[in-house]
């Protein structure tokens, strides 16, 4: 690997280095590959380690790099695609769903969830835990709230616990006729449980996508999906919908 010296440029040196590093990521490294250590990279590009760190931090913010505990700095996978403003309506767990079902529990939810579901605050709610993974890395975690009244025929015998119960809840939910759904997106900070699920530090930026599923003119289910902010890009189409889709050029969000 040859030595590349940076020419004198009017823009900040770390920003020029970020551009050079980005080109190197495209041509020399593959997804998941670990970068050389900071000392070797700084020597290769003829910069101070402080300048290198600034460039690496910028690329991490843009979703090009990931810093993994106990591993080091690796090349990040392409940004995840998930449609939010789509005209196509489908229940969670329908054919083509990219989420992985992990667990399910039944309990009276927090007041804010009960209010969003427009259900009684004492009504038990099934909480289905799901995750989304790409290139072996977690990129999103979802809590899917389904009131007991939406799946009245669910048998505890048929679905005792865990992932089996979660799948049974979704099967019963599919018996309802889906009339529509609406979604909202907001920027937030990862809570402790979100951070653990997404392999991020608490307080890291996340995108929270909240989706209401409507059946029989009421909210039959509520999804709260938390995405790593460095894995998504938001675009606004002519329809007014919001989409988070793959960014082939891997530009900054």
C-alpha distance (Angstrom), angle and dihedral (degrees) to the residues before:
residue distance angle dihedral
X1 . . .
X2 3.81 . .
X3 3.77 128.0 .
X4 3.80 116.9 -102.3
X5 3.81 117.4 -161.8
X6 3.78 118.6 -158.6
X7 3.78 116.9 -122.5
X8 3.78 121.3 -132.0
X9 3.81 107.5 -88.6
X10 3.82 133.7 173.2
X11 3.79 94.1 -124.9
X12 3.82 120.1 80.7
X13 3.78 110.8 -73.8
X14 3.81 93.1 -126.5
X15 3.82 90.4 54.8
X16 3.79 92.5 50.8
X17 3.80 88.2 47.6
X18 3.80 89.4 50.7
X19 3.83 88.8 56.8
X20 3.80 92.5 48.2
X21 3.80 91.5 47.0
X22 3.81 91.1 48.8
X23 3.80 90.3 54.8
X24 3.80 89.8 48.5
X25 3.81 90.8 51.8
X26 3.80 89.6 55.0
X27 3.79 95.9 47.6
X28 3.80 106.7 30.5
X29 3.81 109.6 26.9
X30 3.80 137.1 57.1
X31 3.80 130.6 -147.7
X32 3.79 111.6 -72.1
X33 3.80 94.5 15.0
X34 3.80 115.4 139.3
X35 3.80 116.1 -121.4
X36 3.82 121.4 -129.4
X37 3.82 115.2 -94.8
X38 3.80 120.9 -82.5
X39 3.81 93.9 -103.5
X40 3.80 92.8 56.3
X41 3.80 93.7 43.8
X42 3.80 92.6 48.5
X43 3.82 90.1 50.7
X44 3.79 92.5 48.0
X45 3.80 93.9 53.2
X46 3.79 96.7 34.9
X47 3.81 96.5 -123.0
X48 3.76 137.7 123.6
X49 3.79 116.5 -94.4
X50 3.82 89.7 -117.3
X51 3.82 89.4 59.3
X52 3.79 90.5 47.0
X53 3.80 92.0 51.5
X54 3.81 90.8 52.5
X55 3.80 90.7 52.6
X56 3.82 92.6 46.6
X57 3.81 91.3 48.8
X58 3.80 90.1 51.6
X59 3.80 91.8 50.9
X60 3.79 89.7 48.7
X61 3.81 90.2 53.0
X62 3.79 88.9 51.3
X63 3.77 91.7 52.3
X64 3.81 95.6 -113.2
X65 3.80 94.2 114.4
X66 3.79 136.4 34.2
X67 3.78 127.1 -157.2
X68 3.78 107.0 -146.9
X69 3.78 122.7 -166.8
X70 3.77 111.9 -109.9
X71 3.81 92.0 3.5
X72 3.79 109.9 64.5
X73 3.80 133.3 -135.1
X74 3.80 113.1 -21.6
X75 3.79 135.9 180.0
X76 3.81 108.5 -95.8
X77 3.82 123.1 -129.0
X78 3.83 120.2 -111.5
X79 3.78 116.8 -76.0
X80 3.79 115.9 -80.9
X81 3.79 120.9 -108.9
X82 3.79 121.0 -137.7
X83 3.79 125.5 157.1
X84 3.78 116.1 -134.3
X85 3.80 104.9 164.6
X86 3.79 96.4 42.4
X87 3.79 123.1 142.8
X88 3.81 88.5 -141.8
X89 3.81 111.3 93.7
X90 3.79 122.3 -160.5
X91 3.79 137.5 158.1
X92 3.80 118.7 -108.5
X93 3.79 109.0 -91.6
X94 3.80 94.1 30.3
X95 3.81 121.3 137.2
X96 3.79 111.3 -61.8
X97 3.79 94.1 24.0
X98 3.82 109.1 148.4
X99 3.81 96.7 -159.0
X100 3.80 123.8 106.8
X101 3.80 116.5 -138.3
X102 3.80 114.1 -133.8
X103 3.81 113.2 163.7
X104 3.79 147.3 -17.0
X105 3.78 135.9 -153.4
X106 3.79 134.9 179.9
X107 3.79 120.9 -136.9
X108 3.78 144.6 124.8
X109 3.82 104.1 -78.5
X110 3.77 130.6 -134.6
X111 3.79 114.0 -76.9
X112 3.82 91.7 -109.8
X113 3.82 91.2 56.7
X114 3.80 92.6 46.5
X115 3.80 89.8 50.7
X116 3.81 91.8 49.2
X117 3.81 89.6 49.9
X118 3.81 89.4 47.1
X119 3.78 87.8 -133.5
X120 3.77 131.0 130.0
X121 3.78 113.4 -77.2
X122 3.80 90.1 -126.0
X123 3.81 95.9 50.8
X124 3.83 113.4 110.9
X125 3.78 115.1 -119.6
X126 3.79 130.0 -157.8
X127 3.81 110.1 -128.5
X128 3.80 111.3 -158.2
X129 3.81 114.9 -162.9
X130 3.80 115.2 -149.5
X131 3.78 136.1 168.3
X132 3.77 137.9 -160.0
X133 3.80 121.2 -143.4
X134 3.80 132.5 -175.2
X135 3.80 126.6 -176.8
X136 3.80 87.5 -4.4
X137 3.81 93.2 -58.9
X138 3.83 125.9 112.4
X139 3.80 110.7 -118.4
X140 3.81 103.1 166.4
X141 3.79 142.3 17.5
X142 3.79 124.4 -158.8
X143 3.78 136.4 -161.4
X144 3.80 110.0 -161.4
X145 3.80 113.0 -165.1
X146 3.81 116.6 -157.8
X147 3.83 119.4 176.4
X148 3.78 116.1 -130.7
X149 3.81 87.7 -120.6
X150 3.83 90.0 63.4
X151 3.82 91.7 60.1
X152 3.83 103.4 31.1
X153 3.82 94.8 154.9
X154 3.80 95.7 55.2
X155 3.78 110.5 128.3
X156 3.78 119.9 -144.5
X157 3.79 88.3 -151.5
X158 3.80 92.0 57.5
X159 3.80 92.2 45.7
X160 3.80 110.6 31.7
X161 3.80 101.5 166.9
X162 3.79 150.2 -42.9
X163 3.79 124.2 19.5
X164 3.81 92.0 -12.0
X165 3.79 90.7 58.1
X166 3.81 90.9 46.1
X167 3.80 91.7 53.8
X168 3.80 91.2 47.3
X169 3.82 91.0 51.9
X170 3.80 90.5 52.0
X171 3.82 91.8 47.9
X172 3.80 90.6 54.0
X173 3.79 91.1 46.2
X174 3.81 89.3 56.4
X175 3.82 89.1 62.5
X176 3.80 88.2 73.3
X177 3.78 120.6 83.9
X178 3.80 108.1 -113.4
X179 3.78 108.6 -134.9
X180 3.79 98.3 -179.6
X181 3.77 147.6 -48.3
X182 3.79 138.0 -137.7
X183 3.77 131.7 -162.2
X184 3.78 138.6 -159.8
X185 3.81 128.9 -166.2
X186 3.79 127.2 -154.4
X187 3.78 136.9 168.1
X188 3.79 115.6 -114.7
X189 3.79 144.9 156.6
X190 3.78 124.0 -99.5
X191 3.78 114.2 -103.8
X192 3.78 118.9 -144.3
X193 3.82 94.4 -92.5
X194 3.81 92.7 44.4
X195 3.80 91.3 48.5
X196 3.80 91.8 51.8
X197 3.80 92.8 48.7
X198 3.81 92.6 47.4
X199 3.80 97.2 40.7
X200 3.80 91.6 -118.9
X201 3.78 134.9 123.0
X202 3.83 118.3 -96.0
X203 3.79 109.0 -92.0
X204 3.81 94.3 30.0
X205 3.84 112.7 143.1
X206 3.80 115.3 -93.3
X207 3.78 137.4 174.1
X208 3.79 114.6 -127.3
X209 3.81 115.0 -155.0
X210 3.80 113.4 -167.8
X211 3.80 117.1 -167.4
X212 3.80 128.4 -174.3
X213 3.81 118.5 -157.1
X214 3.80 114.3 -153.5
X215 3.81 125.7 -151.4
X216 3.80 129.0 158.0
X217 3.82 87.9 6.8
X218 3.80 93.2 -63.2
X219 3.79 139.7 88.3
X220 3.79 104.0 -84.8
X221 3.82 96.0 174.8
X222 3.78 139.5 4.1
X223 3.81 125.2 -151.2
X224 3.81 123.0 -161.2
X225 3.81 107.3 -173.8
X226 3.81 120.0 -177.0
X227 3.81 116.1 -156.8
X228 3.77 129.1 -169.9
X229 3.79 103.2 -107.5
X230 3.79 91.1 -138.6
X231 3.80 91.4 61.7
X232 3.82 99.2 56.8
X233 3.77 143.6 64.2
X234 3.80 122.1 -165.5
X235 3.80 122.2 -140.8
X236 3.78 130.0 178.9
X237 3.81 117.0 -142.4
X238 3.79 130.9 -159.2
X239 3.80 89.8 -94.3
X240 3.79 90.9 62.5
X241 3.78 91.3 -115.9
X242 3.78 122.9 135.1
X243 3.77 120.7 -127.3
X244 3.79 132.6 -172.7
X245 3.76 106.2 -159.5
X246 3.75 143.5 162.2
X247 3.79 113.0 -71.1
X248 3.81 105.3 -149.5
X249 3.80 92.2 -173.3
X250 3.81 90.7 49.2
X251 3.76 93.2 -137.9
X252 3.77 123.2 171.0
X253 3.78 116.9 -80.2
